[in-house]
């Protein structure tokens, strides 16, 4: 009967586990078969109603027609129990059971809807609670309001109080938010909101407000417009506002610090750019370039190389003396990156792209942070090429000057100088000298290529240089003016060449730049120094011209000094020859004259005995004898000077007693000393045997005593002999005017005196001859003196004279 309903029908025979299991399936209705016993059926119905699981499940009792089942059911209070009596009609049974099934379906649907509503309500309550918690704990306020300026909020979160000092109720009842906005920001805020509304996008604003206490704060607002319904004209604004005053202040401080940092950076950049040296700052540890100045690229001759790693430093162009390139780790800045230690100044050769090699003086040092960690490296360098070139050239000039001063053979020294000038001053150097007859002679040639040096010699032989030339050495010697050709064009060869072979020789030298300077001294030009480069990229300029002219001046002075020396030597030789001849010629008549005067002095007392005029005549004769003796002494001095100059002063050593010589000479000078008021005393050793030239020894003693009498000022004069080992010492001391310290060495020179001519006689040769004789004897002479306290001359002689 029930199968047409399409629902499963489950059967249980009696109350038991099987029925318990069936009840767990929540059936739509339960049919109780009470046809065999109505009371049992009612009891079963009551039992089912008492079960929690079946209390609401409809029951259908099937009974017989003899029972009034309905009354029984009502009596039992089983209102949800129906009965069906026999005969049982299938349609009626299906109708009742179908109704129960539909009721179950509806009940289940309603129950599910109620469950969903309960769950939704729970979720809503939870969301509201979470939202309230979030809004209450956010550092700011949430709001909801109509987009009407001046209208209060419809909602304001509790964060309003902390943000503004006003309660949320103040904004939901009477206070408009725009009243808090800074007047200077109101227009910008409204325009920002309106633009977002027009574009249908959220808006984000930053502006200032004034709190209840008058404090000014910066706030950040994020909001969106919501259209609640199609009929609503004004949208609802919902958003969030938070205090960003600390952030804004931090940003302002950050901006100020950034501005200060930018100013410092600009100041540092300006300083770096204004520095006369090149500066390169690299990041550590990568070596990436942080900063550099324009001077760095100017000195390097190319843009700074992009460095990403340490090995990129090898792309720079530093080289060693042998021309090999630096590896990356050899650069000072790289060494600091690797070691963290400062690199002191060092010289580095740099091969620039233009072909020139510069000398850089580089130093590099670390930049450390507050923890002492390497942050960057700064390197600075300057171009000292000119300084090193100047030092090298000054050393070259000093060496040349030393060479020129080393010999008076100027031709040999100049030839050496020409050789030294290559390659210091060029690839080629020639020296042409003006001869006394007006011709020009090529004195020396030097070239880096010996074959081209031979071409220069051949050109000088085949095409002698003339003074009437318009260019070249002849023109420079004639005019005394330097010629400088920074670049030598081929047309210059064509104009200078005398014929085809001459042009071929000129071109064979391959000169690319030329410089010709005159050798000029004391108003005369007597030569020209020619320099030339034979390699591209080298040119003469003002700096090279000054150097070449300096070299030429030094060479000219050397030549002039050598010529003057030769002339002086010739003059001295002529003088010595004249003195020698004149001395001999003058001495010839003096000897008989002296003898005649001596004879006259002896005869005069006998011839004029008793004549009152004899004493006067005797005085005149004595004066004449002294003058002749003085003249003889002067002539002998001139003869000695001549012999000394010619190296012809010869000694004739013999056994001689210096004490005897001293006593004899002192006896000669006693009358003369008495005449000037001086007393001569001999002290020390009486005998001093040795081996000397007696005549020259007498001359030494004579000159020293003569000087002592002349400058003794009438005070006592002492001559003393001392022995010290193999040395004999003669000491002559006077108490006269003395000798100034600056003149004590000069007085031993030729024609020198310690006082002016009008205070003394003679030629100023006595001490010169004395020292010369003493030194020839192997001895020495010195003087000790103070002005006004006299002088002491000390002669030391070896007692056994070496005659080799």
C-alpha positions, 0 to 999 in steps of 0.5 A: 500500500505505501510503496507508491509513495516512493519512501522507504518503509522500515519494519520492526516486529517488537520493541527492541534494539532493532526498533532503537536503530530504526528510530535513529533514522528520524522516520516521517511517521510510525505505524503501530499495528494494534489490530491484535491488541488495542491496549498493547498498541496504546501502550506502545504509543505512550512509550514512544511519546515518552521517548525524546527522539520520537516525541514529535514523530506522528503515530498512526495506530491501525485497529479493528472496527469494534474499538472506539480507538479515537476516544481511547487516544483522546483519553490518553492525551495522545494528540499527535496520534491518529488511528485507522480502523479496518477495513483499511483503504490503501488510498486513505492510508497513503493519504495519511502517511503522505500528509505525515511525510509532507509535514516532516519535510516542512518541519525540516525546512523550517528547522533548517531555516531557524538554524540558519537564522540562529547561526547568522544572528550569532555570526552577526553578534560576533562580527559586531563584537569584533568590529566594536573591539577593533574600532575601540582599539584602533589608533584613530576613529571610524565614522559614518555620515552623509556627504553634506558639509556641516552635518553630524556623524551618524556613527563615530567610534570611541577613538574619537575622544583620544583623537580630538578630545570630544566624545562620539556623542558630540559628533553624532548630535551637534558637532560637525567634523569640518569645524575641527579642520584647519582653515587653510586645509578645508578647501583642499579636503572638500576638493579631494573628497569630491574628486574621489566621488566623481571618479568613484574611487576611495579617497585618502587625505592628509590635513590638520585639525584643532583638538578640543584643547586647541592643539594642532594635529595632523591626521590621515583619512581614508574613506569611500562613498556608499550608495545605499539605494538607487533612490538615494541622492546623497551617498554615505561616507564611511572612513577612518581617521587617525593621528599622524602627528608623530609621523608627520613630525618625524617626516618633517624632521626627516625632511629637515635632515634630508635637506641638511644632508643634501646641503652637506652633500652639496657642500661636500660635492662643491668642496670636492669639485673645487679641490686642486687634486683629483678625488675618487670615493669608492664603496666598501667592499665592492669598490663601486664608485660613490663620488669623484670630481671633474679633476679626476677625469681630467687627470686620467684623460678619460671618464671614470670606469664603472666598477662593480667589483674589485677586479674592475680596477684592472680596467684602469691604465696604471703601468709599471716602469717596464710598461706592464699594466697594474693588476686590480689588487695593486691599486692603492684604493684596492689595497685599502678595500682589501686590508682596511689600512691607509696607503701612504703617498706613492708615485704611479705611472699612468698611460693616458689614452692620448699616448702621454704617460703621467706621474701621479702622486696617490694616497688612499685611506679608509672611511669608517663608520661609528663601529669602526667598520670599513664603509668606503675608501677615499683616494686623492691624487695629483699630477706631478709629471711637471715636477718630476720632469723639472726635478729630472731636468734640474738634475740633468742641468746640475750634472751638465754643469758638473761636467762642464766644470770638470774640465777646461777642454770645452770641446770634449765636455761640450761633446759629452753634453751633446751626448747627454742631451739625447734622449733627455731633450730630444731624439737628436742634438747637434752643436755648431761653433763659430770659428775665429775666421767666421766659418761654422764647425759642427763640433758634436752630434748625438742621435738615438739612431746611429745611422741618422747621426751619420747623416747629420755629420755628412750633411755638415761636411757636404753642406757647411753651415753659413751665417747668411742662412735664413734659418737653422744654426747659421741664422741663430748664430748670426742673430742670437735669437732662438728658433722654435718649430713645434711642427716641422712641415716638409715645406721647411725642408724644401725651402732650406735644401740647397739641392736634391741630395741636401733635401734627401739628407734633411728628410732622412733625419725625419725631424718632426719638431725642432729647437735651436738656441744660441750659445751666448755669453758676454755679448758674443754668440759663438755657437748654436745648440740644435735639438729635434724630435723624430717621433710623432706626438712629441713637440717642443714648447716654451717649457722646453725652450727655457730648458734648452736656453738654460743649457746653452747658457751654461755651455756658453759660460763654460766655453767662455770661461775656458777661452778666458782661462786660456787667454789668462794662462797665455797672459800669465805665461807672458808675464812670467817670461817678462818678469824673468827677463826683466829680473835678470836684466835689472839684477845685472847692473845692481850687483856692480852698483852694490859692490861700488857702494860697498867699496865707497863706504870703505874708502870714504873714511880714509879719503875724507879723514878729518873732513867734516862732510865725511859723516854726511857722505857716509850716511848718503852712501848707507842709504843708497846701499840699503835701497840697492839691497831692497831693490835686489830683494824685490827683484829676487822675489819677482824671480822666485815668483817666476820660478814658482809659476813655471815650476822651476824652483829647485832645492839643493838640500845640505846638512844645515843648522837651523839655529845657526841660520837663525842667529845669522839672520837675526844678526843682520836685522839687529840694526834695522830692528833697533832703528824702529825701536824693536828688540830681537830675541832668540829663544829655545834650542840653540842648535837645530841640525837638519837637511835643508836648502840653506839659501831657501831657509835663510829666505824663510827666516828673513821674510818672517823677521822682516814682516815682524820688524815692519808690523811690530810697532816698536815692540820686542820680537822673539824668534824661537826654535822647538823640536817635536820628534822629526819636526823642527818648529820655528816660531816668530812672534811680534807684539804689533798691530795684529791681523784680522781673522778674515785676513789670516788666510788671505795674507799667504796669497800672491800680492796680498797684504793685511793692511793697505799699501800706504801702511807697508812697502813691498809687493805683497809676495814675501809670505806667498814665497815663504809658504811656497818654499815651506810647502816645497820643503814638505812643511807647513806654515800658519799664523795666530793673531788678534788685532792689536795683540800682535801675530805669531807665525809658526813654521814646521819642517821635517828635519830630513827633507825628501828630495824626490 
